[in-house]
Amino acid sequence: MPNYIVNKNAQANGDHEVHETTCAHGPDFWNRQDLGWHADCKSAVRAARVYYSQSNGCYYCSKPCHTS
């Protein structure tokens, strides 16, 4: 079960990206909101939406939850 985080800074389209903590494309430490351990990215994105309603999975580490 991976540990997930969400980027506090939105992308240009307004999405806050959800990453596994080991992702090389994740945000800097001070721009992370910890989401804890989740069985999959879908659960992590749901948790991120508590903080940011427009949340999305990372293309690289959470591809099943990534939307264009």
DSSP file (Angstrom, degrees, kcal/mol; ACC not computed):
  #  RESIDUE AA STRUCTURE BP1 BP2  ACC     N-H-->O    O-->H-N    N-H-->O    O-->H-N    TCO  KAPPA ALPHA  PHI   PSI    X-CA   Y-CA   Z-CA
    1    1 A M              0   0    0      0, 0.0    38,-0.2     0, 0.0    39,-0.1   0.000 360.0 360.0 360.0 116.2    0.0    0.0    0.0
    2    2 A P        -     0   0    0      0, 0.0    36,-2.4     0, 0.0     2,-0.4  -0.359 360.0-121.6 -77.4 156.9    1.7    3.2   -1.1
    3    3 A N  E     -A   37   0A   0     34,-0.2    18,-2.7    -2,-0.1    19,-0.3  -0.824  34.3-156.2 -93.9 135.0    1.7    6.5    0.8
    4    4 A Y  E     -AB  36  20A   0     32,-2.8    31,-2.6    -2,-0.4    32,-1.0  -0.799  15.7-175.9-118.6 156.2    0.2    9.4   -1.1
    5    5 A I  E     -AB  34  19A   0     14,-2.7    14,-2.8    -2,-0.3     2,-0.4  -0.926  15.8-140.0-138.0 162.4    0.4   13.2   -1.2
    6    6 A V  E     -AB  33  18A   0     27,-2.1    27,-2.2    -2,-0.3     2,-0.4  -0.985  25.8-113.8-126.3 141.7   -1.3   16.0   -3.0
    7    7 A N  E     -A   32   0A   0     10,-2.5    25,-0.2    -2,-0.4     4,-0.1  -0.582  15.6-152.0 -73.0 126.1    0.3   19.1   -4.4
    8    8 A K  S    S+     0   0    0     23,-3.2     2,-0.5    -2,-0.4    -1,-0.2   0.758  80.2  75.3 -69.0 -25.2   -0.9   22.2   -2.6
    9    9 A N  S    S-     0   0    0     22,-0.5     8,-0.4     8,-0.1     2,-0.1  -0.777  83.5-132.5 -92.1 128.3   -0.3   24.3   -5.8
   10   10 A A        -     0   0    0     -2,-0.5     6,-0.2     6,-0.1     5,-0.1  -0.446  17.7-118.8 -76.1 151.1   -2.8   23.8   -8.6
   11   11 A Q    >   -     0   0    0      4,-3.1     3,-2.0    -2,-0.1    -1,-0.1  -0.230  43.7 -86.9 -74.4 176.0   -1.6   23.3  -12.1
   12   12 A A  T 3  S+     0   0    0      1,-0.3    -1,-0.1     2,-0.1    -2,-0.1   0.806 131.4  52.4 -57.4 -31.7   -2.6   25.8  -14.8
   13   13 A N  T 3  S-     0   0    0      2,-0.1    -1,-0.3     1,-0.0    -3,-0.0   0.436 123.0-104.2 -86.8   1.8   -5.9   23.9  -15.4
   14   14 A G  S <  S+     0   0    0     -3,-2.0    40,-0.2     1,-0.3     2,-0.2   0.325  74.8 138.3  95.7  -7.2   -6.8   24.1  -11.6
   15   15 A D        -     0   0    0     -5,-0.1    -4,-3.1    40,-0.1     2,-0.6  -0.461  45.7-147.4 -73.8 141.8   -6.0   20.4  -10.8
   16   16 A H  E     - c   0  55A   0     38,-2.1    40,-2.0    -6,-0.2     2,-0.3  -0.963  27.5-133.0-103.9 117.6   -4.1   19.5   -7.7
   17   17 A E  E     - c   0  56A   0     -2,-0.6   -10,-2.5    -8,-0.4     2,-0.4  -0.534   9.0-144.5 -82.8 135.1   -2.0   16.4   -8.6
   18   18 A V  E     +Bc   6  57A   0     38,-3.1    40,-2.1    -2,-0.3     2,-0.3  -0.828  25.7 177.1 -96.5 131.8   -2.0   13.3   -6.4
   19   19 A H  E     -B    5   0A   0    -14,-2.8   -14,-2.7    -2,-0.4     2,-0.2  -0.932  35.5-112.5-131.7 153.2    1.4   11.4   -6.2
   20   20 A E  E >   -B    4   0A   0     -2,-0.3     3,-2.0   -16,-0.2   -16,-0.3  -0.615  41.0-115.5 -72.2 149.1    2.9    8.5   -4.4
   21   21 A T  T 3  S+     0   0    0    -18,-2.7   -17,-0.1     1,-0.3    -1,-0.1   0.733 115.2  56.3 -63.8 -20.1    5.5    9.8   -2.1
   22   22 A T  T 3  S+     0   0    0    -19,-0.3    -1,-0.3    39,-0.1     2,-0.2   0.443  79.2 122.4 -89.7   0.1    8.2    8.0   -4.1
   23   23 A C    X   -     0   0    0     -3,-2.0     3,-1.3     1,-0.1    -4,-0.0  -0.428  57.7-147.6 -69.5 131.6    7.3    9.7   -7.4
   24   24 A A  T 3  S+     0   0    0      1,-0.2    -1,-0.1    -2,-0.2    -3,-0.0   0.625  99.1  56.0 -70.5 -13.5   10.1   11.7   -9.0
   25   25 A H  T 3  S+     0   0    0      2,-0.0    -1,-0.2    33,-0.0    -2,-0.1   0.268  83.3 119.5-102.7   9.6    7.5   14.1  -10.4
   26   26 A G    <   -     0   0    0     -3,-1.3     3,-0.1     1,-0.1     6,-0.1  -0.205  68.8 -92.4 -72.6 166.0    6.0   15.0   -7.0
   27   27 A P        -     0   0    0      0, 0.0    -1,-0.1     0, 0.0     5,-0.1  -0.239  49.4 -82.2 -74.5 164.6    6.0   18.5   -5.5
   28   28 A D    >   -     0   0    0      1,-0.1     3,-2.0     3,-0.1     4,-0.0  -0.251  49.2-102.1 -60.0 156.6    8.6   20.0   -3.2
   29   29 A F  G >  S+     0   0    0      1,-0.3     3,-1.2     2,-0.2    -1,-0.1   0.845 121.3  52.2 -52.3 -41.7    8.3   19.0    0.5
   30   30 A W  G 3  S+     0   0    0      1,-0.3    -1,-0.3     3,-0.0    -2,-0.1   0.561 106.2  55.6 -77.9  -7.3    6.7   22.3    1.5
   31   31 A N  G <  S+     0   0    0     -3,-2.0   -23,-3.2   -23,-0.0   -22,-0.5   0.115  89.5 103.5-107.3  20.0    4.0   22.1   -1.2
   32   32 A R  E <   -A    7   0A   0     -3,-1.2     2,-0.5   -25,-0.2   -25,-0.2  -0.833  51.2-162.4-108.7 140.1    2.7   18.7   -0.1
   33   33 A Q  E     -A    6   0A   0    -27,-2.2   -27,-2.1    -2,-0.4     2,-0.2  -0.990  30.3-127.0-112.7 120.4   -0.4   17.7    1.8
   34   34 A D  E     +A    5   0A   0     -2,-0.5   -29,-0.2   -29,-0.2   -31,-0.0  -0.462  28.2 178.6 -70.3 134.3   -0.1   14.2    3.2
   35   35 A L  E     -     0   0A   0    -31,-2.6   -30,-0.2     1,-0.2    -1,-0.1   0.499  34.1-139.1-110.1 -11.0   -2.9   11.9    2.3
   36   36 A G  E     -A    4   0A   0    -32,-1.0   -32,-2.8     2,-0.0     2,-0.3  -0.339  45.2 -23.2  84.4-167.2   -1.6    8.8    4.1
   37   37 A W  E     +A    3   0A   0    -34,-0.2     2,-0.3    -2,-0.1   -34,-0.2  -0.615  62.1 177.5 -85.1 137.1   -1.6    5.2    3.0
   38   38 A H        -     0   0    0    -36,-2.4     3,-0.1    -2,-0.3    -2,-0.0  -0.987  37.1-130.9-139.9 149.2   -4.1    4.0    0.4
   39   39 A A  S    S-     0   0    0     -2,-0.3     2,-0.3   -38,-0.2    -1,-0.1   0.805  90.9  -6.3 -67.5 -30.0   -4.8    0.8   -1.4
   40   40 A D  S  > S-     0   0    0    -39,-0.1     4,-1.5   -38,-0.1     3,-0.2  -0.952  76.5 -95.4-157.4 173.4   -4.9    2.5   -4.7
   41   41 A C  H  > S+     0   0    0     -2,-0.3     4,-2.8     1,-0.2     5,-0.2   0.800 115.6  64.0 -69.0 -28.4   -4.8    5.9   -6.4
   42   42 A K  H  > S+     0   0    0      1,-0.2     4,-2.0     2,-0.2    -1,-0.2   0.925 105.1  45.3 -61.2 -43.8   -8.6    6.1   -6.6
   43   43 A S  H  > S+     0   0    0     -3,-0.2     4,-2.0     2,-0.2    -1,-0.2   0.893 113.1  51.0 -64.7 -40.1   -8.9    6.1   -2.8
   44   44 A A  H  X S+     0   0    0     -4,-1.5     4,-2.3     2,-0.2    -2,-0.2   0.887 108.5  50.8 -66.3 -40.1   -6.1    8.7   -2.6
   45   45 A V  H  X S+     0   0    0     -4,-2.8     4,-1.7     2,-0.2    -1,-0.2   0.904 108.6  52.4 -65.7 -40.0   -7.8   11.0   -5.1
   46   46 A R  H  < S+     0   0    0     -4,-2.0     4,-0.4    -5,-0.2    -2,-0.2   0.916 110.5  48.3 -59.5 -42.1  -11.0   10.8   -3.1
   47   47 A A  H >X S+     0   0    0     -4,-2.0     3,-1.2     1,-0.2     4,-0.5   0.880 108.3  54.2 -65.3 -38.1   -9.0   11.8    0.0
   48   48 A A  H >X S+     0   0    0     -4,-2.3     4,-3.0     1,-0.3     3,-1.2   0.831  97.2  65.5 -65.0 -31.7   -7.4   14.7   -1.8
   49   49 A R  H 3< S+     0   0    0     -4,-1.7    -1,-0.3     1,-0.3    -2,-0.2   0.643  87.3  69.1 -69.8 -13.2  -10.8   16.0   -2.8
   50   50 A V  H <4 S+     0   0    0     -3,-1.2    -1,-0.3    -4,-0.4    -2,-0.2   0.868 115.6  26.4 -65.4 -36.2  -11.5   16.7    0.9
   51   51 A Y  H << S+     0   0    0     -3,-1.2     2,-0.4    -4,-0.5    -2,-0.2   0.844 138.9  21.4 -91.7 -42.6   -8.8   19.4    0.6
   52   52 A Y     <  -     0   0    0     -4,-3.0    -1,-0.3     1,-0.1   -36,-0.1  -0.950  62.1-157.6-135.7 110.3   -9.1   20.3   -3.1
   53   53 A S  S    S+     0   0    0     -2,-0.4     2,-1.0     1,-0.2    -4,-0.1   0.788  89.9  60.9 -61.9 -27.1  -12.3   19.4   -5.0
   54   54 A Q  S    S+     0   0    0    -40,-0.2   -38,-2.1    -6,-0.1     2,-0.3  -0.710  75.9 148.5-102.4  82.0  -10.4   19.5   -8.3
   55   55 A S  E     -c   16   0A   0     -2,-1.0     2,-0.3   -40,-0.2   -38,-0.2  -0.848  19.9-179.7-118.0 153.8   -7.8   16.7   -7.8
   56   56 A N  E     -c   17   0A   0    -40,-2.0   -38,-3.1    -2,-0.3    10,-0.2  -0.981  29.6-102.7-151.3 149.9   -6.3   14.3  -10.3
   57   57 A G  E     -c   18   0A   0      8,-2.1    10,-0.3    -2,-0.3   -38,-0.2  -0.512  43.2-100.8 -78.7 148.5   -3.8   11.5  -10.4
   58   58 A C     >  -     0   0    0    -40,-2.1     4,-1.6    -2,-0.2     7,-0.3  -0.422  22.3-132.6 -65.4 138.3   -0.2   12.0  -11.6
   59   59 A Y  T  4 S+     0   0    0      1,-0.2     4,-0.2     2,-0.1    -1,-0.1   0.829 103.1  40.8 -59.7 -33.8    0.4   10.7  -15.1
   60   60 A Y  T  4 S+     0   0    0      2,-0.1     3,-0.2     1,-0.1    -1,-0.2   0.898 130.2  17.6 -88.2 -44.8    3.6    8.9  -14.0
   61   61 A C  T  4 S+     0   0    0    -43,-0.2    -2,-0.1     1,-0.1    -1,-0.1   0.621 135.0  33.1-108.5 -13.9    2.8    7.3  -10.6
   62   62 A S    ><  +     0   0    0     -4,-1.6     3,-2.2   -44,-0.1     4,-0.3  -0.230  69.3 150.2-133.5  43.9   -1.0    7.3  -10.5
   63   63 A K  G >   +     0   0    0      1,-0.3     3,-1.5     2,-0.2    -1,-0.1   0.794  66.4  61.6 -54.6 -37.5   -1.8    6.8  -14.2
   64   64 A P  G 3  S+     0   0    0      0, 0.0    -1,-0.3     0, 0.0    -5,-0.1   0.756 111.4  42.3 -61.7 -19.6   -5.2    5.0  -13.7
   65   65 A C  G <  S+     0   0    0     -3,-2.2    -8,-2.1    -7,-0.3     2,-0.4   0.332  90.4 110.6-107.1   5.0   -6.4    8.1  -11.9
   66   66 A H    <   -     0   0    0     -3,-1.5     2,-0.4    -4,-0.3    -8,-0.1  -0.664  46.1-169.8 -84.3 132.8   -5.0   10.7  -14.4
   67   67 A T              0   0    0     -2,-0.4    -8,-0.1   -10,-0.3    -2,-0.0  -0.939 360.0 360.0-119.5 147.4   -7.4   12.6  -16.5
   68   68 A S              0   0    0     -2,-0.4    -1,-0.0     0, 0.0    -2,-0.0   0.470 360.0 360.0 -72.1 360.0   -6.4   14.8  -19.4
